[in-house]
Structures are given as structure tokens and as C-alpha cells.
């Protein structure tokens, strides 16, 4: 049985552990405590730990596209080829949607992730 500790706002964990908890409590549980749960096999724990969701991936894609844009402007101040930029965004979004497993699909809220049009 796990020992219980009173909640405190004082950081008693490593920064990475605190970041995981702040980002996603489900992921935190599966990262640090799920392996001790006898009702779940390690493979299932690993799968659940790696689930993502639409808001998290939207933010991730946005950050990646912002970084891409800033790297591009460091190289050149020429006008941006919007068609090429949006094509890159479409490809990144489709790649992300095909490579990641989403909570919304896993838990049956939707049938599939549709990246949709990027304008």
C-alpha cells in the first residue's frame, strides 16, 4: 500500500515530476504510480500514459509552427510563401494525428481524429 502524505504547495518533487503533474494528472499517475497497480498490465499502463488529447496536440503543433516561422525569419526577411507554410502546417498536423493516440478516440468520445482544413 502506498503511504499517504498531506497536500502541500511546497515543491517536494523534482521539476520534471511537478511539470508532469501540472500538465496532466492522468499521465502523472501512470508515470509514477500505475506500475504498482496490480489490475493493469505494464503494456496497458504504457499505452494509457502516452495518450494525448486534441488541446495538447493543438498547442504542440502551434508551438512547432511558431518555432518554424521564427527560424525561417532568422534566415531571411523575404515575404513568407503562405502556401508553402500552410502546406507544412497541414503535413505536420496530419503526421501528428496519425502517429499519436488520442484520449478522445481511446475513450470513445469520437471515432477518429480529423485534422481538417488548414487555412
Phi, psi and omega per residue, in radians:
X1 nan 2.459 3.133
X2 -1.349 2.442 3.100
X3 -1.278 2.430 -3.124
X4 -1.690 2.425 3.101
X5 -2.182 2.519 3.082
X6 -1.168 2.547 3.106
X7 -1.216 2.467 3.053
X8 -2.539 2.580 3.088
X9 -1.392 -0.188 3.115
X10 -1.255 2.231 -3.107
X11 -1.192 1.985 3.112
X12 -1.982 0.116 -3.119
X13 -2.002 3.034 2.998
X14 -1.221 2.799 3.128
X15 -1.062 -0.737 -3.120
X16 -1.129 -0.666 3.108
X17 -1.161 -0.747 3.106
X18 -1.103 -0.732 3.106
X19 -1.074 -0.743 3.117
X20 -1.071 -0.779 3.126
X21 -1.095 -0.738 -3.121
X22 -1.182 -0.642 -3.097
X23 -1.280 -0.849 -3.040
X24 -2.763 1.922 -3.098
X25 -1.171 -0.542 3.077
X26 -1.104 -0.832 3.129
X27 -1.090 -0.661 3.109
X28 -1.054 -0.837 -3.135
X29 -1.025 -0.861 -3.103
X30 -1.192 -0.481 3.116
X31 -1.296 -0.694 -2.983
X32 -1.942 -0.445 -3.061
X33 -2.128 -0.413 -3.069
X34 -1.006 -0.596 -3.110
X35 -1.128 -0.281 3.112
X36 -1.660 -0.012 -3.120
X37 -1.502 1.928 -3.065
X38 -1.211 -0.221 -3.110
X39 -1.423 -0.173 -3.081
X40 -2.191 2.371 3.057
X41 -1.284 2.677 -3.117
X42 -1.015 -0.614 3.133
X43 -1.112 -0.704 3.130
X44 -1.209 -0.691 3.086
X45 -1.046 -0.798 -3.141
X46 -1.079 -0.726 3.132
X47 -1.115 -0.825 -3.131
X48 -1.132 -0.646 3.137
X49 -1.106 -0.571 -3.071
X50 -1.605 0.034 3.075
X51 -1.089 2.590 3.044
X52 -2.181 -3.092 3.074
X53 -2.483 2.922 -3.052
X54 -1.031 -0.834 3.138
X55 -1.065 -0.709 3.142
X56 -1.123 -0.751 -3.124
X57 -1.269 -0.576 3.055
X58 -1.055 -0.806 3.098
X59 -1.098 -0.721 3.137
X60 -1.109 -0.785 3.119
X61 -1.126 -0.730 3.110
X62 -1.036 -0.792 3.136
X63 -1.119 -0.703 3.114
X64 -1.133 -0.733 3.132
X65 -1.180 -0.651 3.087
X66 -1.109 -0.764 3.108
X67 -1.099 -0.721 3.103
X68 -1.058 -0.799 -3.138
X69 -1.094 -0.777 -3.138
X70 -1.161 -0.697 3.073
X71 -1.088 -0.677 3.128
X72 -1.108 -0.767 -3.121
X73 -1.256 -0.357 3.022
X74 -1.228 -0.555 -3.139
X75 -1.390 -0.655 -3.028
X76 -2.705 2.547 3.047
X77 -1.802 0.261 3.079
X78 -1.142 2.730 -3.131
X79 -1.003 2.448 -3.119
X80 -1.257 2.350 3.013
X81 -1.432 1.674 -3.038
X82 -1.057 -0.680 3.135
X83 -1.053 -0.782 3.132
X84 -1.149 -0.719 3.129
X85 -1.098 -0.805 3.140
X86 -1.194 -0.565 3.064
X87 -1.132 -0.722 3.082
X88 -1.077 -0.754 3.113
X89 -1.079 -0.733 3.122
X90 -1.088 -0.805 -3.128
X91 -1.114 -0.753 3.119
X92 -1.091 -0.757 -3.134
X93 -1.124 -0.791 3.137
X94 -1.129 -0.707 3.114
X95 -1.091 -0.821 3.139
X96 -1.062 -0.798 -3.109
X97 -1.151 -0.524 -3.131
X98 -1.485 -0.407 -3.069
X99 -1.658 -0.349 -3.059
X100 -1.846 2.656 3.052
X101 -1.786 2.205 -3.020
X102 -1.737 2.436 3.076
X103 -0.943 -0.760 -3.056
X104 -1.028 -0.605 3.110
X105 -1.416 -0.826 -3.105
X106 -0.977 -0.750 -3.101
X107 -1.589 0.163 3.000
X108 1.338 0.312 3.108
X109 -1.279 -0.594 3.061
X110 -2.444 2.834 -3.109
X111 -1.404 -0.627 -3.089
X112 -2.773 2.817 3.073
X113 -1.575 2.157 3.099
X114 -1.922 1.946 -3.112
X115 -1.084 -0.440 3.100
X116 1.194 3.092 -3.119
X117 -1.318 2.579 3.064
X118 -2.022 2.133 -3.090
X119 -1.943 nan nan
